[in-house]
Amino acid sequence: MPITDLLLVLKWWTVLFAIGFSWLPFTAYFFKSFSDRGYLFSKVFGIIIISYFIFILGLFHLVSFETPHVIWESVIISFLIFFLKRKSFKSLLSSWKLFLFEEVLFFSSLLYWVYVKAHQPDIHGLEKFMDFGFVNSILRSKFFPPTDMWFPPLPINYYYFGHLVTAVLTKLSEIPSYITFDFMMATLFAFCFCLSFSIGAQLVKTLGGSSKKVYILGLCTGIFVTFAGNLQALYAFFRPYVNENPIPFWNLQFLPFTFPNSYWYPNATRFIYHTIHEFPIYSFVVSDLHGHVIDIPVVLTLLALLLNIFLSKKIFFSLWESIIFGFLLAVAYMTNAWDGLIYLLLIGFTLLYLNRDLFQVKKYKTIMHAVLKTSPPGFIISCLAIFLSFVVFVYPFSHFFKPFVSGIGVLCAPDFLTNIGKVGPFLFEANHCDRSPLWQLMILWGFFYFWVISFLLVIRKVKRNPADYFVLLCITLSTILIIIPEFIYAKDIYPAHYRANTMFKLVYQSFIMLSLSTSYMLYRIIPLIRKIAFASKQLPIKISYICFILGALVLTSIVLIYPFFAISSYYGDLKTYSGLNGTTYLKGLYPSDYDAINWINKNIEGQPVILEAQGDSYTDFARISANTGLPTVLGWTVHEWLWRGDYSIPAPRISDVQNLYESPSIELTRKLIESYHIKYIFIGVLERQKYQNLQEDKFKKLGKIVYKEGQTFIYKIY
């Protein structure tokens, strides 16, 4: 890596370190049961709390979202937190060796993924234009909510808080967004690995053992969460199938000496027909800066705090803990709405477990009656404080946000219900009966449930500890999330893939919780069965133990070879280092557009509307708005259809954009320009390709040329 690139990484890391260091005393207050006192989680707390305060100040137009203001706000908030908790800082320094190890681990993980990304840094393909456009639109905003760069003047109707966090870190580091976009992905990778390490190490520590074992199994936890795929990688050893049409594993044809047999790594996330079931390493490889990825640190922080509650053996949360849980749930919702609801459910399960004695009270008619009569005041206060703080913290975002879901679909509804169509929120649609074959579920989840079943058998024979119950709750919720898409789905605009998003968002969290629990289950299981096998004089028992270990090694090897295929494929075997600029690909595809985009970013301030060609999703259309943050009349139509809930909302703008470019009428053009408050007209390669009857001369009468390079023109309207 060139020294200039390394210096940029160090600059970015310095910002993250400074935030984490100043927020450590605050975080340590909530992580009293953790050996590291939540050292790594202090970065997450600092980043999201600072970002939230900046969001609120911008939302109420108290302080504008400009670089000097962002820096001073961050410094003041962090200093106040550090000053208020400074007395506890000296006691924390006694753990400096562990802090140093975790910081080196974090920096190494960050640097590693920056290096990987530098072999394919392009912010291009899949939905990167959408994510980059959100970040750039936020960066250009003075106040919030930010403008939707593809549907002005309306605000973004998406879970954009994670993109706001990216924008905050971009301003704090003063590094261009075409670099920080990939830096943010590397940061999420580092958080995923290192936070998982911390949780895994703490889980294993509850079982005793040397520090060496704790560190090793903590690292194993980071590896499982961050790098593991699923058993679909088994197909790399056999004749490949047509994409998205997998054949049963018992019909596979082995092809010797040709490994990996043209294995296509995205198939592991599209194994069940018309669904999506991604996992972290796939997300890091394809590098779309989506809400489900940006929310990984928040999700792991929630899980770590819940583990801390289990280890402290409380039966309810303190008021401050309840408020923090409510805040984290609000952030999770604003970043990826499904996660807020999922972990609200897990917190509910936790509270019920901690107060499980309620279910043993037989004289009360209902659980609610039992709660009111027998639970301590702290339990009720915890529930109310979590719910109320969630509502309060999320309201500034949700006030401007309209959910995309239009109902809850029921799979395989009987005919008499499909004739009715809808009852309350429930939809009964004909020909909606896709369910996952059992063998496909086994391929996707077989590795984890190999350990889950073994774990359930083992803990029946041993004294259980709080960590066991934490893992059991994670297993329970994960299983529920896997089952839900087999019966219901959240209704969106996609006709054939109607349960794809539901499965995607639910099982992503199942994967995180199950992989987070794997090292613990492994360490809980193997010593006990080894002890039984070695103590037994019966040969079948010894053979069973050997078979178990061999089976575990085979299954583990299969899920951990997935990154080899994915990283090698997407990043060209890491042979060509391309640098950190995510927009240089434009030089090859649209060289004059690349220069024009750079000119816009240097010379146009604020967010005036710029007209560019409208196009379909996942294409190169809307490249100007995505790369500059300037709003255009209409970007990716289907995405706006999804976000707005009705095709009739974005549809009229398609013909309006066409008329703006092709109509010979100056009056009509002027009227449309005024209607959409257009200040600039962009004409480049894609505009000339799409609008064959382009009437360019009229723009000379309506404005003046402010940029010209080859066949690319930018007109400024008078």
N, C-alpha and C positions, 0 to 999 in steps of 0.2 A: 504494500500500500504506500503510495507517495506520501511524503512528509506533510504536504499541504492538506491532504485528505485526513491524515491522522490528527492534525491540529484542529480541524473542524470537529472531529469526533470528540476530542478532549474538551473543546469549548462547550459542546452539547452536554457531555457528561458532567462538566463542572457545574452547570446549571442544576442538573438533577441531584448532584451531590450536595450542593449548597442548600437546596430545598429540604432534602432528606435530613441533613445534619441539624438544621434549625428546628425541624419539627419532631426530632427524636424524643425530647422530653414529653411532648404532648402524646405521642403514640405509645410511649412506654407506660403511661398511665393506664391504658386499656389492655396492654399485653403483659400483665404481671405474671402470668403463668408460663410465658415463653422464655426460653433460655436467652434468646437474643433481644428480648424486650420489644420485639416488633421492629428491629432496626431497618430491615428492607421495606417494611410497610410504611415507614415514615415518609418515604418518597411519594407513595401513592396518596397518603393523607394530605401532604403538603400541596401536591399538584392539584388535586381535585378541589380542595377547600379554597385555595387561591383562585382557581378558575371560576368557582361558583361565586365568590365575592365579586370578581371582576364582571361576571355575567349579570349579577344583580345591579351593580352600579351602572352598567351600561343599559340595562333594561329600563331603569328609572331615570335615565339621562342625567345621572349625577356626575359621572366621570366618563369621558369618551375613551374608546378603545384604541388608543394610540400608544406607540412604543414607549415613550418616556413615562406615561401614566401607568402602563402595565408594569414596568420595572419598579417604579416607586411604590405602587400598591403592593406588589409581591414582597418587596423588602420590608415595608412597614408591617404588613400582616405577619410575616415570618418573625420579625424582630419582636413584636409584641408577644407572640406565642412563646418564643424562646425566653424572653424576659420574665414572663409570668411563671414559667416552669424551670427557671435556671437553677433553683436549689437542688433539684433532683439530678442535675446533669453530672455532678462529680461522681455520684454513686454509679451512674451508667458507664463511666469511663473504665471501670474495673473490668468490663467485658470487651476491652478494645481489641483483643486478639480475634475474638469471634466476629466483631464488627469489621475488622480488616479483611478477614477471610471472605465474608459475605460481599464486601465492597469490591474486592478483587474478582470474585465470581461474577458479580453484576457487570463490571466493566469488561471482563473477558467475553461474557455472553453478548454484550452490546457490540463490541468490536468484531466479534466473529460474524454476527449477522449483517453488520454494515459491510464487511468484506464480501460476504456471499451476495448481498444485494448489489454491490458494485459491479458484479458480473452480468447483471441485467437490471439496471436501475430504472428502466422506462416506466413512466407513469402513463401507461397506454395499454388498452385491452381490458376485457371484462368490464368492471364498473369503476375503474380508476378515475375516469373523467368525472363521474358523479362525486366521488370522495374528494378529489383534488379541487373541484369546483366549489364544494362546500367550504373547504379550508380557505381558499382564496377569497370567496365572498365574505367570510367572517373577517379575514384580515383587512379587507377594504371597508368594513363596517365601522362607523363611529359609535353607533348605538345598536341595541338589540331589540327585538329579534332580527337576525340577519336576513337580507333579501334572498329569495330563491333566484339564483342566477339563470334559471331556465324558465321562470314564470313571474317576472316582475309585474307589479310592485308587491306581490304577496310575499310573506316570509316563508322560509324553509319549513315545510311540513314533514319533517323527518326527525329521527333521533340524532340530533346533531351535537349533543354536548361533548362527545368524544372528539369531534372535529374542532370544537371550540377549544378544548384542552390542547390540541395540536397547534392551533393558532396562538394560544397563550405562550406555549414553549417556543414557538417560532419567534415571537416578539421578544421574549426574554433572552434568547440566544443570539438574536440579530443575525440569524442565518436564513438565506432565502428559502421559501417554501418548496421550491423544486428540489431542494436537498433534504429539508426537514421532513418531507412526506415519507421518504424512505428511512430517515433516522427514527421517526416515530414507530415505524414497523419494527425496526431493530430494538427499540426500547421495549415494545410490547413483548417481543421474543425474550428479552433479558428478564423482564418482570415475570413472564410465565415460568421460565426455568428457575429463577432464584426464589420467588415467592413459594413455588411448589417445593423447592428444597427446604425452605424454612418450615413449612407445614409438615412435610414428610419426616424431617428430623425430629420435630417436636412429638409427632405421633409415635415414632419408634422409641424415643427416649422414655416414654411412659412404661415400656416393657423392660427397662434396664439395659444393661450391656455397656460396652466401652464407648468412649467418644468416637473412636474410629468407626465402629459399626453405625453409630448415629449419623455421622457425616456421609458414609458410603450409601446408606439406605436413603438419606435425604437427597443425595445426588441421583440415586435411582428413581426417586419420586419425580424429580425435575425432568429426568429423561423420559419417563413414561408419559407425563402430562404434555411435554413439549415436542417429543419426537415420535411417539408411538402412532402407528396406523391401525389397521384392523386386519383380520385374517384373509381379506380379499387379496392381499399380496401373495397368497398361496398360488394364485393363478399365473404368476410370473414363471412358474415351473412347467406350465402346460400350454397347449395350443391356444392362442388368443381367441377371444370371441368378439363379435361385432359390438362396438361400444353401446352401452346401456341395454344390451340384450344378453345378460350372463346365462351361462348354462349351469345346471346343477353340478356340484363338485364331483359327484359320483360318475358323471359322464365325461370328465376331463381326459384329454389325451396327452400323455407325457411325451415330450420331445427332448430326447437326451442331447446334451452338448450344445444347446442353443439358448441357455439361460441368459437373459430374462425373457426370451420369447416375445419381443415387441410389446412388453407390458406398458400400458398407458395409465399413469398414476391417477388421473382424475376419476377413473372408473370406480375407485374405492369409495368415492363420495356420491356416486350415482348408481349404486349397485341394485337398489330396489327401484323398480320401474316407476318413473314419474315422481321421484322424490329426491330430496337432498339430505345427506347425512354427513356433514363435514366434521373435521376435527382440527385442533390447533396447527399441526405441522403443515397441513394442506393450506390453511389460511395464511401462514407465514410465507409459504412458497409462492403462492399466486399474488399475495401482497395487496389485496384490496383493503383499503383502510375503512372497513365496515364497523358498524356498531358492535357486532358480536365479538369482534377481535379487540377493539379498543376497550371493551368492558372486561376483558380477562383479568387485569389487575384489580378491578373493583370486586369482581366475583371472588377472587382468591382472598382478598382482604375480608370480605364478609365471612367466608368459610373459616379463615384463621381466627376471627373474633368469636365465632361460634365455638370453635375448638377451645379457645381460651376460657369460655364460659363453662364448658364441660369439665375442663381440668380444674377449674376453681371450685367445682362442686356446689355452685349456687342453685337456688330453685327459682330465682327470677333475676332480671337485669336491674342494675342501678339506674337512676334517672338519666345520668349522663350516657351510660351505655345504650339505653333505649333511644335517646336522641341521636346518638351516632349511628345506630342501626337504621333509624328512620332516614337519616341523611344519606347513608350509603345506598339504601333501597331507592331513594329518590334519584340519586346519581345514576344508579343502574338503569332505572326506568328512562331517564333522559338520554342515556347512551344507547340502550337497546331494550325497549319497553318490556319484552318478554322476560328478561332477566330480573327486573324488579318484581314481577309477579311470582316467578319461580322461587326466588330466595325469600320472599315474604312467606311463601308456603313452608319453606324449610325452617324459617324462624318460628312459625307457628307450630310445626312438628317438635321443635326443640323445647318450646315452652310447655307443650303438652307432656313431653317426656319428663322434663324437670319437675312437673307437677302431676306425675302419673298416679299418685295416691288418690287423686280425684275420682279415678275410675273404680276405685275399690269401695267407694261409699255407696252402698246399696239402698240406703233408706231414702235417697233423693230420686225424684222422678226423672229428671233430666240432667245432662252434664252441666248445662248452664246454671241450673238450680244448685248443683253441687259446687260449682265455681264460686257462686255468690255467697254460699253458706260456709264453705270450708277453706277457700284459698286465702293466703295471706294478702294484705293490702298491696304488698309489693308486686304480686303477680298481676293484679288488675291494673295497677299503675304502669307496669311494664307494657302491657298490651295497649293501653290508651296512649302512652307516650310514644311508642313506636308508630302507631297508626297516625296520630295527630302530627308528629314531626314529619312523617313521610308526606302527608297531605300539604303541610305548610311549605316544605322545601321544594316539592314538585310543582306546586301551583304556578309559580312564575313561568315555568316552561309549558305546562299543560294548558294554561289559559289560551295560548296561541296554537296549540297542537290539536289536530283532529285525527283520531286513530283511523287506520285503513280498514280495519275489520268491520264487515257489514253483517256478521252473524256467525253462529256456531253451526257448522254443518254436521249432520249425523250420517255416518257411513252405513250403507246397506239398509236404508230405511224401507219398511214394507210399503206396498203400493198405496194403501189407504192414506198413509202419511205423505207420500209424494204427491198425491192428489190435492192434499191440503196445502203443501208447500212450505208454510212457515207457521210456527207456534211460538210466540214470544221471540226470544233471541235465537231459537233453534230452527235450522233450515233442513228440509227434507227434499233433496234433489235426486231426481231419477238418474240412473246410470252412474251413480257415485258409490261404487262398491269396491274400490281398490283396497286390498289388504296385503300385508307382507307375508310371503311364504315363510314357513318356520325355518327352512334350511337357509334362507337368506339372512334372517335375523341371527341365526347361529354363526354365520360367517362374520357378520358385523360385530356381534357382541360375545362370541364364544370365548375369546381370550379372557375377558373380564369375568364372565360367569363361571369359568373354570375355577378361578380364585374365589369368587363369591360363594359358590356351593361348598368348596373345601373349607372356607372360613366358617360358614354356618355350621358345618359338621364339627369343626374343631372347638369352637367356643362353647358348644354344649357340654364339653368335658373339662373346661377350665373355669377358674374364677374370672369373671368379667370385670373390666375396669372402665373408666369413663371414655377412654379413647375407643374401646370396642363399640360403645353405644353411639358415639359420634359417627364412626364408620358405618354402623348399621343404619343410621338415619340417612346417610348419603346414599347407601345402596337402595334403601326403600324408595326415596324420592327419585333416584335415577331410573329405577324399574318402572315407577308410575309414569314418568315422562316418556319412556320408550313405548309403553302400552297405549297411552292416550291417542297417538295418531292412528292407531288401528281401529278407533271407534268414532272419533270426532276430529274436526279440523276447523281452523279459523278461515272464514270465507274471505277471499280476496278477488282480484280480477282475472286470475289465470284459470282457464277452463279445464285443461287437461292435467295440469300440475296442481290441482286444488288442495292437496295436502302436503305439498312440497315444503312451503315455508313453515308450516306447523311442525312437521317432523324436524326440519333443519334447526329451528331455534330451540326446540325442547331437547333433542338428543345431543346437541352440542354441549349442553350443560351436563347431561348424563355422562358423556365422555370425560369431561373434566373431573367430575366427582368420583367416577369409578377409577380413572387412572391415578387420581390423587390418593386413593385408598389402596392401590395395588401393592406398593412396597410394604406397607404396614401388614396387609393380609399375608403376604409372602413370609415376612419375618415372624408372624404369629403362627403360621401353619407349619413351616418346614422343621423348626427345632422340635416341635412336639411329635410329629410323625416319625422323624428320625430317631427320637428317643424310644418310641414304641417299637420301631423296626429293629433297632440294635439290641433292645432288651428281649425281644422275642427270639425263641429258638426255632420257630416255624419258618420254613423256607418260603412258602407262599406270601407271607407277610413281608419278608425281605424283598422278594421279587416285586411285590406291589409297590413298595417304596421306591425301588429303582425305576419302575415304569412311570410312577408319578413324576419323579424328578426329570426323567427323559422327556415326558410329555410336556412338562412345564418349560423346559429348555427349547423344545421345538416350537411351541406356541409363542414364546417370548421372542425367539429369533425371527419368526415370520412377521410379527407386528413391528419389530424394530428394523427390518430391512426396508420398510417403506420410504424413509427419508433418502436412502441411497438412490432409489428410482426417481423420486420427486425432485430433489435438489439437482441431481445430475441432468435430468431432462430439462428443467426450466432454466437452469443457469449454465447450460452448455458444458457440463463437467468441470466448471470453474476454470476454464482455460483462458478466457479473454476478459481482462479487467477493463471495464468501460468507464469507471469513475462514478462520482456521486450525483451528477446532474441528471435528474429524472426526465428532462425535456429535450436532451440532445438528439433523441431519435427523430425529432421533427426536422433536423437538418437533412436527413436522408429522405424522408417522406414528403415534406412540404417545406423546402428551404426558405422560400420567401415568407411563408407563414411564421416560421421560427423567428425570423428577424422582426416581423411585424409584432409578434407577441412580446418580444423583448422591448420593442419601441413603446408599445402600449403600457407595459409595466413601469417603464421609466418616465413616461411623459403624461399619462392620464391619471389624475387623482380622483378619489371618490368613487362613486358607482353610477356614472351615466350609462344609459342603455345603449348598447351597440347591436346593430342588426347583423346577423350572420345566417347562413343556411340552416334550416331546420332539418332534422333527420331522425332516423330510427335509433332505438337503443342499441348499445354495444357496437356502434359504428364510430367513425372519426368525426361525424358531425358534432357541432357544439364544442369544437376544440378551442375556439377563441375564449368563450365564456369560462370554460373549465380551466384554462391555463392562465387566465387573468383575473377572474372573479368579477368581471364586468357582466351585468345581467344582459341577456338577449331576449328577444320577444318570445321565443319558444325553443327549448332544447330537445332532449330526448322525450318524445311524445308519450310513449308507453309508461315511462317512469312518472311523468306528470299525471297520467291517467291513474296510476296506482296511488300516488300521494294525494291526489284531489278526490279520488273515489268515483269519478264519473267521466267517461270519455268525452261527453259533450262540453266539458269545461275547457280542456286544451284544444279540442278539434278545430274550432273556428280560427284559431291562430295559424293553422297550416296554410289555409288559402290566403290569409292576410300577409303572411311572409312571402308567399309566391307573388301576390300582387305588388308588394313593395319592390320586388326585384324585376318583375316582368310586365307590369301594367304600363302602357304608354301614357296613361293619364297622370299629369303632374298634380292635378287637383286631388285625385284619389290617393296618390302617394303622399301628398302633403297632409291630407286628413288622417291617414294611418300613422304617419310619423308623429303627428300631434297626439293622436289617441294613445300611443304607446310611449310617448315622451322619449323618442329616439334622438340621440345626440350624435351618434357615429354610424356610418354605413361601412361594413367590411365586405370587400370583394376579393376573393382569392380563388385558388384552384377548385375547391369543392363547390363554391357558389357558381362558378362558370360551368362546371360539369352538370350540376343539378338544374339550373335555370337556363335552359337553352335559348330562351327568348329574352335574355337579360337586356334591360333598357338602361344602360349605364349613363348615357348622356344626360338624362334627367337630373341625376345627382349633382352634375356640374351647375345646374340652375338652382338647385336647392341648397347647395353648400359649396365647400371648397376642399380640394385635395390637401390633406395634412401628412400623408405618408404614401410613398410610391416606391416599389421595388419589383422589377420585372412585371408580372401580371397581377400583382397584389396591390390594391389601392385601399386607402381609408379616407372616407369623406367625413368632414365635420359639417353638420347641418347648421345653417344660420339660425 
